[in-house]
Amino acid sequence: MSAITSLTRMWLTRAVRPFTFKNEYDQNLPFAECDNLGLYVHIPFCKSICNFCPYCKVLYSQEKCNRYIDALLREIHMVGSQYHGKKKVTSLYFGGGTPALAANRIKEIIGALNKYFIITEGVGLELHPDNVTVDVLRTLKDAGVTKISIGIQSFREKHQSILGRKKIDADAMMSALAAVPFETVSMDFIFALPGQTYEDLKADIDEAFSLGANHVAIYPFIDFTFTESPVSAMPKKEKRELLDAITQYCLGKGYVRDSIWTFSSVAGAKYSSMTRDNFLGFGCSATTLLKEQFKVNTFDIDSYCARIAEGKLPTSLTIRFTKRQRMVYWLFWTAYSTKVNAADFKKFFGVPLKSMYGFELWLAGRLGFVKEQNGVYEMTLKGAFYYHYYEDFYTLSYIDKMWGIMRKEAFPQRIEL
């Protein structure tokens, strides 16, 4: 697994050197000249811990959550005040954890960000199904949230049992969503679970849209080494057949595909915190991507709060990109949308896409992974599957290793990937 990602990295970056993350950071972040800048805020609290979830999270307590948010607000002011005036950004997303557990303080957080940033494409926030009540939704909407994403995972009881989730009260959810409308209502599902069939996944998607969703995300199950999930990954052939079949079903229904795993029933309903050229991350484990660097905040809440109290950013690790490394990162996450526009690449890097990766694009076309029209390279069904398949390798070789270390060490000295 690591051999595949290492060889790919060396080929695409034209260098043997690994991606090297060091225990260093800039106190002043050079985001002033970044276009297409997004914002992300991490709230790491949950009422219970799902054994399949790899993200940074801890059990909720009101005292710890309030202390954390006080530190989070200080981090926002520390970074935002570095820009003179208001910086235009695309969007703001709250992830976790379960951000809705802090619903009564979301307005305060958005207010702090609005002091320094002009958010042009709305505010998104993730919810657990238990959070989908009229009172919580009204609080979030009043705070300025325009998009919500509900972590359903599956409506099927056999898969809820596997994932350690309880049965969802669909009628109550539908009633709450009808009472408090949002621009985007997305529902997240996991595919490639043991015994999961096309009919199971199709039923989940149909139920989501019938309950009030206008967007769905169908993420693959990934077996991280540091989670305690007993679930085994689905074999490659079955996974491809399932992904292809459900993609064809969604396209046949007229749904718009706006990324590898997401579909919307109406134009303009989007929910994605990943496809951004640059972004600023606030909170534990949040990442920041700028033109020449990528940094990760500490995963440890106490260490995060202590750093902020010292007037320092809570950065744990930073990588300084070579130009080729930054190109690979841009291409990898831009491709998540299923399309790469050569004009966008040239605007960002100042050189033509074909001059840097002409052979790779030609090969991808010959293999049936992409089709090109007017400088836009769009993935085929085959290409989308193999992107997903490689993303699994990337996740288990890179993210699994990094997150596994950072869960144990607040500030590691160095990580090579």
C-alpha positions, 0 to 999 in steps of 0.5 A, a space after each residue: 500500500 505505502 509502496 504505491 503511494 510512495 511511487 506515485 508521489 515520487 513520479 508526480 513530484 519528480 522528486 524522491 523526497 517525502 512529504 515532510 511535516 515539522 514541528 514549526 509554524 508561522 505565527 503570522 499566516 500569509 493568507 492575504 493574497 489567497 483567492 478562493 479562500 474557505 474557512 473551517 471550524 472544528 468542534 470536537 465534542 460528541 454525546 457518544 463516540 462512534 467506533 468507526 469515526 476517525 476524526 478528532 473528538 471527545 465526550 461532551 461536557 458543557 464546561 470543557 466545551 465552553 472553555 474550548 470555544 473561549 480558546 477558539 474565539 481567541 484563535 479566530 481573533 489572533 488570525 483574523 486581526 492579521 488582515 487589514 480590512 475584511 478578507 473575502 472568503 467563499 464559505 464557512 463550514 463547522 465540522 466535528 465531532 458534533 458542532 450542534 452540541 454548541 448550538 448556543 455559541 455558534 452565533 458568537 463564533 460566526 460573529 467573530 469570523 464576520 468581524 474579519 471575513 466576508 462569507 460569500 457562499 454561506 455557512 454549513 454545519 454538521 449534525 447528528 440525527 438527534 440534533 435535528 429538532 425544531 429548537 436546535 435548527 431555529 437556533 442554528 438558522 438564527 446564528 446564520 447557518 444556511 446549510 446543514 449536513 446530517 450524519 445518517 450513515 444508514 437508515 437500515 437497521 442492520 447497518 445501524 447495528 453494525 455501526 453502533 447507531 440507534 434507530 432514527 425517528 424519520 417522522 420527527 426529522 421530516 417534521 423538523 426539517 419542514 418547519 425550519 428550511 435551509 438552503 442545503 439539507 445534506 444527508 451523509 451515508 456510508 457505502 461498502 459496509 458488510 452485506 450492503 447491497 444496491 437496494 440498501 443504498 438506493 433505499 437510503 437515498 430515496 428515503 433521504 430525499 423523501 424526508 427533506 434532503 436536497 443533497 446526499 453524500 455517499 462516503 466509502 467506509 475506510 478501515 482506519 488502524 487506530 479505530 476500534 471498529 469491527 467492520 471489515 472493508 468490502 472487496 474491490 470488485 463489489 465496491 466498484 459495482 456498488 459505486 457504479 450502480 448507485 452513481 448510474 441510479 442518481 444520474 438516471 434520476 436527474 440528480 446533479 453530481 458535484 463530487 465523487 460521492 455527492 449528488 443534489 436533487 436541485 441546482 445550487 444545493 451543495 455541501 463540501 468543505 474540501 474543494 477549496 484552493 486555500 483555506 483557514 482552519 480553526 480549532 483542534 485538528 483543523 488544517 490550514 492550506 495556503 499557497 506554499 504551506 499546509 499546517 495541522 493544529 494539535 489534536 489535544 484539547 488541553 494543549 490547544 487551550 494552553 497554546 492559545 492562552 500563551 498567545 501562540 497559534 496551536 499549530 502542531 505540524 507544518 509542511 513547506 511545499 515545493 511547487 510540484 508538491 503543491 501542484 499534486 495537492 491541488 490536483 488531488 483535491 480539485 479532482 474530488 469534484 470530478 473535474 479539473 479545469 486547465 485554466 484554473 490550474 494556470 491561474 493558480 500556478 502560472 504555468 499550463 497544466 499540460 506542460 507539467 502533467 501532459 503525459 499523465 493526462 494523455 495516459 488517463 485519457 487512453 485508460 478511459 479515466 478522463 474525457 477532455 473538452 475545451 480544457 476541462 478534464 472530466 472523470 468517467 465512471 471508471 476514473 471516479 472509481 479509481 480515484 476513490 480506490 487510490 484515495 483509499 491508499 492515500 488515506 491509509 498510507 498518509 492520513 492514517 499514519 499522521 492522525 494515529 501519531 497526532 492522537 497520541 502526541 500533541 506536538 510531534 517533532 517530525 512526520 515523513 510521509 
